[in-house]
Amino acid sequence: MNAQTQDLKARLLQTDGEYHDLAAKHHELEDRLHQLTTKPYLSEPEQVEEVTLKKRKLQLKDRMEDIERRHRQAIG
């Protein structure tokens, strides 16, 4: 990740409420996924949860990237 991208993400975390909320939720999902992946065995409901969490995490990341792209275009 280059410095410009890091700067943009840091600025968005502080200035864009939606981006901040998406990043916080993404982090929560990452933490839960980590809990699941450290288990030696996942029950069937946990396996379903893992797949669902991964999909939701990707949706959040896509939305965050849309916001980043919009801001990059606005800057020039």
PDB file of N, CA, C and O in Angstrom:
ATOM      1  N   MET A   1       0.854  -1.178   0.000  1.00  0.00           N
ATOM      2  CA  MET A   1       0.000   0.000   0.000  1.00  0.00           C
ATOM      3  C   MET A   1       0.895   1.235   0.000  1.00  0.00           C
ATOM      4  O   MET A   1       1.803   1.355   0.822  1.00  0.00           O
ATOM      5  N   ASN A   2       0.632   2.138  -0.920  1.00  0.00           N
ATOM      6  CA  ASN A   2       1.482   3.317  -0.986  1.00  0.00           C
ATOM      7  C   ASN A   2       1.057   4.378   0.026  1.00  0.00           C
ATOM      8  O   ASN A   2      -0.011   4.293   0.633  1.00  0.00           O
ATOM      9  N   ALA A   3       1.913   5.370   0.189  1.00  0.00           N
ATOM     10  CA  ALA A   3       1.688   6.403   1.202  1.00  0.00           C
ATOM     11  C   ALA A   3       0.427   7.212   0.921  1.00  0.00           C
ATOM     12  O   ALA A   3      -0.286   7.592   1.851  1.00  0.00           O
ATOM     13  N   GLN A   4       0.146   7.480  -0.356  1.00  0.00           N
ATOM     14  CA  GLN A   4      -1.065   8.236  -0.693  1.00  0.00           C
ATOM     15  C   GLN A   4      -2.321   7.493  -0.271  1.00  0.00           C
ATOM     16  O   GLN A   4      -3.254   8.087   0.270  1.00  0.00           O
ATOM     17  N   THR A   5      -2.339   6.198  -0.520  1.00  0.00           N
ATOM     18  CA  THR A   5      -3.492   5.391  -0.147  1.00  0.00           C
ATOM     19  C   THR A   5      -3.647   5.356   1.359  1.00  0.00           C
ATOM     20  O   THR A   5      -4.760   5.482   1.869  1.00  0.00           O
ATOM     21  N   GLN A   6      -2.559   5.188   2.071  1.00  0.00           N
ATOM     22  CA  GLN A   6      -2.616   5.182   3.538  1.00  0.00           C
ATOM     23  C   GLN A   6      -3.112   6.524   4.060  1.00  0.00           C
ATOM     24  O   GLN A   6      -3.928   6.574   4.981  1.00  0.00           O
ATOM     25  N   ASP A   7      -2.618   7.614   3.471  1.00  0.00           N
ATOM     26  CA  ASP A   7      -3.057   8.944   3.897  1.00  0.00           C
ATOM     27  C   ASP A   7      -4.550   9.139   3.654  1.00  0.00           C
ATOM     28  O   ASP A   7      -5.259   9.685   4.499  1.00  0.00           O
ATOM     29  N   LEU A   8      -5.021   8.687   2.490  1.00  0.00           N
ATOM     30  CA  LEU A   8      -6.439   8.818   2.169  1.00  0.00           C
ATOM     31  C   LEU A   8      -7.280   8.025   3.161  1.00  0.00           C
ATOM     32  O   LEU A   8      -8.280   8.529   3.672  1.00  0.00           O
ATOM     33  N   LYS A   9      -6.878   6.786   3.434  1.00  0.00           N
ATOM     34  CA  LYS A   9      -7.636   5.963   4.381  1.00  0.00           C
ATOM     35  C   LYS A   9      -7.653   6.590   5.765  1.00  0.00           C
ATOM     36  O   LYS A   9      -8.694   6.601   6.422  1.00  0.00           O
ATOM     37  N   ALA A  10      -6.527   7.110   6.218  1.00  0.00           N
ATOM     38  CA  ALA A  10      -6.464   7.750   7.534  1.00  0.00           C
ATOM     39  C   ALA A  10      -7.375   8.977   7.573  1.00  0.00           C
ATOM     40  O   ALA A  10      -8.074   9.209   8.559  1.00  0.00           O
ATOM     41  N   ARG A  11      -7.360   9.762   6.489  1.00  0.00           N
ATOM     42  CA  ARG A  11      -8.205  10.961   6.445  1.00  0.00           C
ATOM     43  C   ARG A  11      -9.681  10.572   6.432  1.00  0.00           C
ATOM     44  O   ARG A  11     -10.494  11.193   7.117  1.00  0.00           O
ATOM     45  N   LEU A  12     -10.027   9.548   5.655  1.00  0.00           N
ATOM     46  CA  LEU A  12     -11.425   9.112   5.593  1.00  0.00           C
ATOM     47  C   LEU A  12     -11.907   8.563   6.934  1.00  0.00           C
ATOM     48  O   LEU A  12     -13.055   8.781   7.320  1.00  0.00           O
ATOM     49  N   LEU A  13     -11.040   7.858   7.634  1.00  0.00           N
ATOM     50  CA  LEU A  13     -11.420   7.332   8.959  1.00  0.00           C
ATOM     51  C   LEU A  13     -11.814   8.460   9.900  1.00  0.00           C
ATOM     52  O   LEU A  13     -12.678   8.287  10.759  1.00  0.00           O
ATOM     53  N   GLN A  14     -11.174   9.619   9.736  1.00  0.00           N
ATOM     54  CA  GLN A  14     -11.448  10.745  10.630  1.00  0.00           C
ATOM     55  C   GLN A  14     -12.551  11.667  10.136  1.00  0.00           C
ATOM     56  O   GLN A  14     -13.197  12.348  10.933  1.00  0.00           O
ATOM     57  N   THR A  15     -12.774  11.694   8.813  1.00  0.00           N
ATOM     58  CA  THR A  15     -13.698  12.699   8.274  1.00  0.00           C
ATOM     59  C   THR A  15     -14.983  12.125   7.683  1.00  0.00           C
ATOM     60  O   THR A  15     -15.958  12.858   7.516  1.00  0.00           O
ATOM     61  N   ASP A  16     -15.007  10.844   7.367  1.00  0.00           N
ATOM     62  CA  ASP A  16     -16.178  10.252   6.721  1.00  0.00           C
ATOM     63  C   ASP A  16     -16.811   9.238   7.673  1.00  0.00           C
ATOM     64  O   ASP A  16     -16.253   8.169   7.917  1.00  0.00           O
ATOM     65  N   GLY A  17     -17.960   9.581   8.197  1.00  0.00           N
ATOM     66  CA  GLY A  17     -18.631   8.731   9.178  1.00  0.00           C
ATOM     67  C   GLY A  17     -18.968   7.349   8.641  1.00  0.00           C
ATOM     68  O   GLY A  17     -18.808   6.349   9.341  1.00  0.00           O
ATOM     69  N   GLU A  18     -19.434   7.293   7.403  1.00  0.00           N
ATOM     70  CA  GLU A  18     -19.784   5.998   6.820  1.00  0.00           C
ATOM     71  C   GLU A  18     -18.538   5.124   6.686  1.00  0.00           C
ATOM     72  O   GLU A  18     -18.563   3.940   7.023  1.00  0.00           O
ATOM     73  N   TYR A  19     -17.452   5.711   6.194  1.00  0.00           N
ATOM     74  CA  TYR A  19     -16.203   4.963   6.026  1.00  0.00           C
ATOM     75  C   TYR A  19     -15.709   4.448   7.376  1.00  0.00           C
ATOM     76  O   TYR A  19     -15.270   3.303   7.493  1.00  0.00           O
ATOM     77  N   HIS A  20     -15.786   5.302   8.384  1.00  0.00           N
ATOM     78  CA  HIS A  20     -15.356   4.921   9.733  1.00  0.00           C
ATOM     79  C   HIS A  20     -16.181   3.748  10.249  1.00  0.00           C
ATOM     80  O   HIS A  20     -15.631   2.794  10.800  1.00  0.00           O
ATOM     81  N   ASP A  21     -17.505   3.815  10.070  1.00  0.00           N
ATOM     82  CA  ASP A  21     -18.389   2.736  10.519  1.00  0.00           C
ATOM     83  C   ASP A  21     -18.107   1.431   9.772  1.00  0.00           C
ATOM     84  O   ASP A  21     -18.089   0.357  10.372  1.00  0.00           O
ATOM     85  N   LEU A  22     -17.889   1.532   8.464  1.00  0.00           N
ATOM     86  CA  LEU A  22     -17.572   0.354   7.669  1.00  0.00           C
ATOM     87  C   LEU A  22     -16.255  -0.283   8.125  1.00  0.00           C
ATOM     88  O   LEU A  22     -16.154  -1.505   8.237  1.00  0.00           O
ATOM     89  N   ALA A  23     -15.258   0.551   8.384  1.00  0.00           N
ATOM     90  CA  ALA A  23     -13.955   0.040   8.828  1.00  0.00           C
ATOM     91  C   ALA A  23     -14.073  -0.627  10.194  1.00  0.00           C
ATOM     92  O   ALA A  23     -13.449  -1.660  10.436  1.00  0.00           O
ATOM     93  N   ALA A  24     -14.870  -0.044  11.089  1.00  0.00           N
ATOM     94  CA  ALA A  24     -15.057  -0.626  12.417  1.00  0.00           C
ATOM     95  C   ALA A  24     -15.751  -1.988  12.307  1.00  0.00           C
ATOM     96  O   ALA A  24     -15.348  -2.947  12.964  1.00  0.00           O
ATOM     97  N   LYS A  25     -16.781  -2.068  11.486  1.00  0.00           N
ATOM     98  CA  LYS A  25     -17.496  -3.332  11.304  1.00  0.00           C
ATOM     99  C   LYS A  25     -16.586  -4.369  10.650  1.00  0.00           C
ATOM    100  O   LYS A  25     -16.607  -5.541  11.027  1.00  0.00           O
ATOM    101  N   HIS A  26     -15.790  -3.945   9.676  1.00  0.00           N
ATOM    102  CA  HIS A  26     -14.832  -4.840   9.010  1.00  0.00           C
ATOM    103  C   HIS A  26     -13.860  -5.425  10.034  1.00  0.00           C
ATOM    104  O   HIS A  26     -13.536  -6.612   9.990  1.00  0.00           O
ATOM    105  N   HIS A  27     -13.406  -4.585  10.947  1.00  0.00           N
ATOM    106  CA  HIS A  27     -12.480  -5.033  11.992  1.00  0.00           C
ATOM    107  C   HIS A  27     -13.160  -6.039  12.931  1.00  0.00           C
ATOM    108  O   HIS A  27     -12.550  -7.035  13.320  1.00  0.00           O
ATOM    109  N   GLU A  28     -14.408  -5.780  13.290  1.00  0.00           N
ATOM    110  CA  GLU A  28     -15.157  -6.712  14.145  1.00  0.00           C
ATOM    111  C   GLU A  28     -15.283  -8.082  13.478  1.00  0.00           C
ATOM    112  O   GLU A  28     -15.091  -9.116  14.117  1.00  0.00           O
ATOM    113  N   LEU A  29     -15.606  -8.072  12.194  1.00  0.00           N
ATOM    114  CA  LEU A  29     -15.744  -9.330  11.463  1.00  0.00           C
ATOM    115  C   LEU A  29     -14.407 -10.060  11.379  1.00  0.00           C
ATOM    116  O   LEU A  29     -14.351 -11.283  11.499  1.00  0.00           O
ATOM    117  N   GLU A  30     -13.336  -9.306  11.174  1.00  0.00           N
ATOM    118  CA  GLU A  30     -12.000  -9.896  11.130  1.00  0.00           C
ATOM    119  C   GLU A  30     -11.668 -10.570  12.458  1.00  0.00           C
ATOM    120  O   GLU A  30     -11.125 -11.675  12.482  1.00  0.00           O
ATOM    121  N   ASP A  31     -11.994  -9.905  13.551  1.00  0.00           N
ATOM    122  CA  ASP A  31     -11.751 -10.493  14.878  1.00  0.00           C
ATOM    123  C   ASP A  31     -12.529 -11.788  15.065  1.00  0.00           C
ATOM    124  O   ASP A  31     -11.987 -12.771  15.570  1.00  0.00           O
ATOM    125  N   ARG A  32     -13.794 -11.796  14.661  1.00  0.00           N
ATOM    126  CA  ARG A  32     -14.612 -13.009  14.805  1.00  0.00           C
ATOM    127  C   ARG A  32     -14.079 -14.133  13.914  1.00  0.00           C
ATOM    128  O   ARG A  32     -14.032 -15.290  14.331  1.00  0.00           O
ATOM    129  N   LEU A  33     -13.681 -13.792  12.697  1.00  0.00           N
ATOM    130  CA  LEU A  33     -13.106 -14.798  11.809  1.00  0.00           C
ATOM    131  C   LEU A  33     -11.836 -15.390  12.404  1.00  0.00           C
ATOM    132  O   LEU A  33     -11.586 -16.590  12.290  1.00  0.00           O
ATOM    133  N   HIS A  34     -11.051 -14.553  13.029  1.00  0.00           N
ATOM    134  CA  HIS A  34      -9.825 -15.043  13.672  1.00  0.00           C
ATOM    135  C   HIS A  34     -10.176 -16.035  14.786  1.00  0.00           C
ATOM    136  O   HIS A  34      -9.518 -17.064  14.939  1.00  0.00           O
ATOM    137  N   GLN A  35     -11.210 -15.717  15.555  1.00  0.00           N
ATOM    138  CA  GLN A  35     -11.643 -16.644  16.609  1.00  0.00           C
ATOM    139  C   GLN A  35     -12.028 -17.991  16.021  1.00  0.00           C
ATOM    140  O   GLN A  35     -11.695 -19.039  16.573  1.00  0.00           O
ATOM    141  N   LEU A  36     -12.723 -17.956  14.912  1.00  0.00           N
ATOM    142  CA  LEU A  36     -13.170 -19.205  14.282  1.00  0.00           C
ATOM    143  C   LEU A  36     -11.997 -19.989  13.698  1.00  0.00           C
ATOM    144  O   LEU A  36     -11.949 -21.213  13.822  1.00  0.00           O
ATOM    145  N   THR A  37     -11.061 -19.303  13.070  1.00  0.00           N
ATOM    146  CA  THR A  37      -9.962 -20.006  12.400  1.00  0.00           C
ATOM    147  C   THR A  37      -8.954 -20.582  13.381  1.00  0.00           C
ATOM    148  O   THR A  37      -8.151 -21.435  13.001  1.00  0.00           O
ATOM    149  N   THR A  38      -8.976 -20.142  14.628  1.00  0.00           N
ATOM    150  CA  THR A  38      -8.047 -20.713  15.605  1.00  0.00           C
ATOM    151  C   THR A  38      -8.597 -21.980  16.241  1.00  0.00           C
ATOM    152  O   THR A  38      -7.884 -22.679  16.960  1.00  0.00           O
ATOM    153  N   LYS A  39      -9.858 -22.275  15.978  1.00  0.00           N
ATOM    154  CA  LYS A  39     -10.447 -23.502  16.521  1.00  0.00           C
ATOM    155  C   LYS A  39      -9.967 -24.704  15.709  1.00  0.00           C
ATOM    156  O   LYS A  39      -9.823 -24.619  14.489  1.00  0.00           O
ATOM    157  N   PRO A  40      -9.722 -25.815  16.387  1.00  0.00           N
ATOM    158  CA  PRO A  40      -9.282 -27.003  15.645  1.00  0.00           C
ATOM    159  C   PRO A  40     -10.395 -27.619  14.796  1.00  0.00           C
ATOM    160  O   PRO A  40     -10.124 -28.282  13.795  1.00  0.00           O
ATOM    161  N   TYR A  41     -11.635 -27.397  15.198  1.00  0.00           N
ATOM    162  CA  TYR A  41     -12.771 -27.959  14.478  1.00  0.00           C
ATOM    163  C   TYR A  41     -13.926 -26.973  14.556  1.00  0.00           C
ATOM    164  O   TYR A  41     -14.190 -26.395  15.611  1.00  0.00           O
ATOM    165  N   LEU A  42     -14.614 -26.783  13.431  1.00  0.00           N
ATOM    166  CA  LEU A  42     -15.786 -25.913  13.412  1.00  0.00           C
ATOM    167  C   LEU A  42     -17.036 -26.762  13.261  1.00  0.00           C
ATOM    168  O   LEU A  42     -17.104 -27.665  12.428  1.00  0.00           O
ATOM    169  N   SER A  43     -18.018 -26.448  14.086  1.00  0.00           N
ATOM    170  CA  SER A  43     -19.313 -27.111  13.935  1.00  0.00           C
ATOM    171  C   SER A  43     -19.943 -26.633  12.629  1.00  0.00           C
ATOM    172  O   SER A  43     -19.466 -25.683  12.008  1.00  0.00           O
ATOM    173  N   GLU A  44     -20.999 -27.290  12.229  1.00  0.00           N
ATOM    174  CA  GLU A  44     -21.660 -26.892  10.981  1.00  0.00           C
ATOM    175  C   GLU A  44     -22.151 -25.438  11.034  1.00  0.00           C
ATOM    176  O   GLU A  44     -21.940 -24.696  10.075  1.00  0.00           O
ATOM    177  N   PRO A  45     -22.805 -25.007  12.133  1.00  0.00           N
ATOM    178  CA  PRO A  45     -23.216 -23.597  12.200  1.00  0.00           C
ATOM    179  C   PRO A  45     -22.019 -22.634  12.150  1.00  0.00           C
ATOM    180  O   PRO A  45     -22.113 -21.551  11.574  1.00  0.00           O
ATOM    181  N   GLU A  46     -20.911 -23.032  12.749  1.00  0.00           N
ATOM    182  CA  GLU A  46     -19.723 -22.180  12.714  1.00  0.00           C
ATOM    183  C   GLU A  46     -19.139 -22.106  11.304  1.00  0.00           C
ATOM    184  O   GLU A  46     -18.620 -21.067  10.895  1.00  0.00           O
ATOM    185  N   GLN A  47     -19.226 -23.203  10.568  1.00  0.00           N
ATOM    186  CA  GLN A  47     -18.753 -23.200   9.184  1.00  0.00           C
ATOM    187  C   GLN A  47     -19.599 -22.252   8.330  1.00  0.00           C
ATOM    188  O   GLN A  47     -19.076 -21.510   7.499  1.00  0.00           O
ATOM    189  N   VAL A  48     -20.905 -22.293   8.549  1.00  0.00           N
ATOM    190  CA  VAL A  48     -21.805 -21.382   7.839  1.00  0.00           C
ATOM    191  C   VAL A  48     -21.502 -19.946   8.235  1.00  0.00           C
ATOM    192  O   VAL A  48     -21.461 -19.057   7.384  1.00  0.00           O
ATOM    193  N   GLU A  49     -21.291 -19.719   9.521  1.00  0.00           N
ATOM    194  CA  GLU A  49     -20.959 -18.379  10.000  1.00  0.00           C
ATOM    195  C   GLU A  49     -19.671 -17.887   9.356  1.00  0.00           C
ATOM    196  O   GLU A  49     -19.586 -16.728   8.950  1.00  0.00           O
ATOM    197  N   GLU A  50     -18.672 -18.753   9.257  1.00  0.00           N
ATOM    198  CA  GLU A  50     -17.395 -18.365   8.657  1.00  0.00           C
ATOM    199  C   GLU A  50     -17.587 -17.892   7.212  1.00  0.00           C
ATOM    200  O   GLU A  50     -17.051 -16.857   6.818  1.00  0.00           O
ATOM    201  N   VAL A  51     -18.343 -18.645   6.437  1.00  0.00           N
ATOM    202  CA  VAL A  51     -18.592 -18.274   5.044  1.00  0.00           C
ATOM    203  C   VAL A  51     -19.358 -16.955   4.964  1.00  0.00           C
ATOM    204  O   VAL A  51     -19.040 -16.086   4.152  1.00  0.00           O
ATOM    205  N   THR A  52     -20.358 -16.823   5.810  1.00  0.00           N
ATOM    206  CA  THR A  52     -21.160 -15.598   5.833  1.00  0.00           C
ATOM    207  C   THR A  52     -20.306 -14.394   6.214  1.00  0.00           C
ATOM    208  O   THR A  52     -20.420 -13.332   5.602  1.00  0.00           O
ATOM    209  N   LEU A  53     -19.454 -14.556   7.220  1.00  0.00           N
ATOM    210  CA  LEU A  53     -18.583 -13.461   7.652  1.00  0.00           C
ATOM    211  C   LEU A  53     -17.621 -13.047   6.538  1.00  0.00           C
ATOM    212  O   LEU A  53     -17.384 -11.857   6.329  1.00  0.00           O
ATOM    213  N   LYS A  54     -17.079 -14.008   5.840  1.00  0.00           N
ATOM    214  CA  LYS A  54     -16.155 -13.696   4.748  1.00  0.00           C
ATOM    215  C   LYS A  54     -16.857 -12.905   3.648  1.00  0.00           C
ATOM    216  O   LYS A  54     -16.304 -11.942   3.116  1.00  0.00           O
ATOM    217  N   LYS A  55     -18.065 -13.311   3.316  1.00  0.00           N
ATOM    218  CA  LYS A  55     -18.828 -12.598   2.283  1.00  0.00           C
ATOM    219  C   LYS A  55     -19.156 -11.177   2.731  1.00  0.00           C
ATOM    220  O   LYS A  55     -19.024 -10.227   1.960  1.00  0.00           O
ATOM    221  N   ARG A  56     -19.579 -11.045   3.972  1.00  0.00           N
ATOM    222  CA  ARG A  56     -19.929  -9.716   4.499  1.00  0.00           C
ATOM    223  C   ARG A  56     -18.699  -8.811   4.546  1.00  0.00           C
ATOM    224  O   ARG A  56     -18.774  -7.622   4.235  1.00  0.00           O
ATOM    225  N   LYS A  57     -17.574  -9.392   4.940  1.00  0.00           N
ATOM    226  CA  LYS A  57     -16.325  -8.636   4.999  1.00  0.00           C
ATOM    227  C   LYS A  57     -15.943  -8.115   3.610  1.00  0.00           C
ATOM    228  O   LYS A  57     -15.504  -6.974   3.469  1.00  0.00           O
ATOM    229  N   LEU A  58     -16.111  -8.949   2.598  1.00  0.00           N
ATOM    230  CA  LEU A  58     -15.816  -8.516   1.228  1.00  0.00           C
ATOM    231  C   LEU A  58     -16.754  -7.399   0.774  1.00  0.00           C
ATOM    232  O   LEU A  58     -16.334  -6.470   0.085  1.00  0.00           O
ATOM    233  N   GLN A  59     -18.022  -7.495   1.162  1.00  0.00           N
ATOM    234  CA  GLN A  59     -18.973  -6.436   0.818  1.00  0.00           C
ATOM    235  C   GLN A  59     -18.552  -5.111   1.451  1.00  0.00           C
ATOM    236  O   GLN A  59     -18.603  -4.063   0.808  1.00  0.00           O
ATOM    237  N   LEU A  60     -18.137  -5.169   2.712  1.00  0.00           N
ATOM    238  CA  LEU A  60     -17.699  -3.958   3.397  1.00  0.00           C
ATOM    239  C   LEU A  60     -16.455  -3.381   2.731  1.00  0.00           C
ATOM    240  O   LEU A  60     -16.357  -2.171   2.529  1.00  0.00           O
ATOM    241  N   LYS A  61     -15.520  -4.240   2.395  1.00  0.00           N
ATOM    242  CA  LYS A  61     -14.288  -3.788   1.748  1.00  0.00           C
ATOM    243  C   LYS A  61     -14.594  -3.148   0.399  1.00  0.00           C
ATOM    244  O   LYS A  61     -14.019  -2.114   0.060  1.00  0.00           O
ATOM    245  N   ASP A  62     -15.494  -3.752  -0.371  1.00  0.00           N
ATOM    246  CA  ASP A  62     -15.886  -3.173  -1.658  1.00  0.00           C
ATOM    247  C   ASP A  62     -16.479  -1.787  -1.476  1.00  0.00           C
ATOM    248  O   ASP A  62     -16.157  -0.864  -2.225  1.00  0.00           O
ATOM    249  N   ARG A  63     -17.343  -1.642  -0.486  1.00  0.00           N
ATOM    250  CA  ARG A  63     -17.961  -0.327  -0.237  1.00  0.00           C
ATOM    251  C   ARG A  63     -16.906   0.690   0.192  1.00  0.00           C
ATOM    252  O   ARG A  63     -16.949   1.844  -0.237  1.00  0.00           O
ATOM    253  N   MET A  64     -15.966   0.274   1.029  1.00  0.00           N
ATOM    254  CA  MET A  64     -14.893   1.180   1.454  1.00  0.00           C
ATOM    255  C   MET A  64     -14.053   1.605   0.242  1.00  0.00           C
ATOM    256  O   MET A  64     -13.667   2.768   0.130  1.00  0.00           O
ATOM    257  N   GLU A  65     -13.776   0.673  -0.649  1.00  0.00           N
ATOM    258  CA  GLU A  65     -12.999   1.000  -1.845  1.00  0.00           C
ATOM    259  C   GLU A  65     -13.769   1.939  -2.764  1.00  0.00           C
ATOM    260  O   GLU A  65     -13.166   2.785  -3.425  1.00  0.00           O
ATOM    261  N   ASP A  66     -15.090   1.805  -2.816  1.00  0.00           N
ATOM    262  CA  ASP A  66     -15.911   2.735  -3.591  1.00  0.00           C
ATOM    263  C   ASP A  66     -15.777   4.150  -3.036  1.00  0.00           C
ATOM    264  O   ASP A  66     -15.645   5.110  -3.795  1.00  0.00           O
ATOM    265  N   ILE A  67     -15.811   4.272  -1.733  1.00  0.00           N
ATOM    266  CA  ILE A  67     -15.673   5.587  -1.096  1.00  0.00           C
ATOM    267  C   ILE A  67     -14.289   6.156  -1.383  1.00  0.00           C
ATOM    268  O   ILE A  67     -14.159   7.336  -1.708  1.00  0.00           O
ATOM    269  N   GLU A  68     -13.256   5.326  -1.266  1.00  0.00           N
ATOM    270  CA  GLU A  68     -11.890   5.781  -1.560  1.00  0.00           C
ATOM    271  C   GLU A  68     -11.789   6.266  -3.004  1.00  0.00           C
ATOM    272  O   GLU A  68     -11.216   7.324  -3.267  1.00  0.00           O
ATOM    273  N   ARG A  69     -12.345   5.495  -3.940  1.00  0.00           N
ATOM    274  CA  ARG A  69     -12.303   5.846  -5.354  1.00  0.00           C
ATOM    275  C   ARG A  69     -13.019   7.173  -5.601  1.00  0.00           C
ATOM    276  O   ARG A  69     -12.536   8.017  -6.356  1.00  0.00           O
ATOM    277  N   ARG A  70     -14.162   7.348  -4.965  1.00  0.00           N
ATOM    278  CA  ARG A  70     -14.916   8.601  -5.129  1.00  0.00           C
ATOM    279  C   ARG A  70     -14.099   9.790  -4.658  1.00  0.00           C
ATOM    280  O   ARG A  70     -14.092  10.841  -5.298  1.00  0.00           O
ATOM    281  N   HIS A  71     -13.406   9.621  -3.528  1.00  0.00           N
ATOM    282  CA  HIS A  71     -12.601  10.726  -3.001  1.00  0.00           C
ATOM    283  C   HIS A  71     -11.383  10.993  -3.886  1.00  0.00           C
ATOM    284  O   HIS A  71     -11.001  12.148  -4.073  1.00  0.00           O
ATOM    285  N   ARG A  72     -10.774   9.949  -4.426  1.00  0.00           N
ATOM    286  CA  ARG A  72      -9.636  10.137  -5.327  1.00  0.00           C
ATOM    287  C   ARG A  72     -10.067  10.919  -6.573  1.00  0.00           C
ATOM    288  O   ARG A  72      -9.343  11.797  -7.042  1.00  0.00           O
ATOM    289  N   GLN A  73     -11.240  10.595  -7.101  1.00  0.00           N
ATOM    290  CA  GLN A  73     -11.734  11.282  -8.288  1.00  0.00           C
ATOM    291  C   GLN A  73     -12.071  12.732  -7.983  1.00  0.00           C
ATOM    292  O   GLN A  73     -11.865  13.610  -8.821  1.00  0.00           O
ATOM    293  N   ALA A  74     -12.585  12.986  -6.796  1.00  0.00           N
ATOM    294  CA  ALA A  74     -12.938  14.354  -6.413  1.00  0.00           C
ATOM    295  C   ALA A  74     -11.678  15.215  -6.256  1.00  0.00           C
ATOM    296  O   ALA A  74     -11.689  16.412  -6.542  1.00  0.00           O
ATOM    297  N   ILE A  75     -10.600  14.583  -5.798  1.00  0.00           N
ATOM    298  CA  ILE A  75      -9.343  15.315  -5.594  1.00  0.00           C
ATOM    299  C   ILE A  75      -8.716  15.656  -6.939  1.00  0.00           C
ATOM    300  O   ILE A  75      -8.121  16.720  -7.107  1.00  0.00           O
ATOM    301  N   GLY A  76      -8.853  14.750  -7.884  1.00  0.00           N
ATOM    302  CA  GLY A  76      -8.355  15.105  -9.196  1.00  0.00           C
ATOM    303  C   GLY A  76      -7.539  14.094  -9.822  1.00  0.00           C
ATOM    304  O   GLY A  76      -7.063  14.290 -10.940  1.00  0.00           O
TER     305      GLY A  76
END
